[in-house]
Amino acid sequence: RAGIRSLLRRFEDQQAALDEAAKSQAALLNAHARSEARCEALEAQIVAARREAVEARRIAAESSTNVASLAADLAKRPVRDEVEARASEAFAAATKDAHAAIAAAEDRFAQRS
């Protein structure tokens, strides 16, 4: 009987050890599954970040082109002082023409009277 009890205890101890090993194995598998899920999420974030980087480069290139075009346009346009000078000359000429027209009208009116 003592031998059977000893064998039974050894069997129970082995069974307990196997149960612990199975629990450990399940925990490892669970951790591995979580790790894989995290890796997949990180891969998705990397893909999204790469897309955003491509879009940012496209926008930067477009902006750079727009700035270069604007700079070229500004280089072609007269400087502000020149524009003001031309406007002032045009206003002076228009004022002179208006005064001349008024004087001519006054002359005509005076001749009729």
Number of C-alpha atoms within 10 A of each C-alpha: 6 7 8 9 10 11 12 12 12 12 12 12 12 12 12 12 12 12 12 12 12 12 12 12 12 12 12 12 12 12 12 12 12 12 12 12 12 12 12 12 12 12 12 12 12 12 12 12 12 12 12 12 12 12 12 12 12 12 12 12 12 12 12 12 12 12 12 12 12 12 12 11 10 11 10 9 11 10 11 9 9 11 12 12 12 12 12 12 12 12 12 12 12 12 12 12 12 12 12 12 12 12 12 12 12 12 12 11 10 9 8 7 6
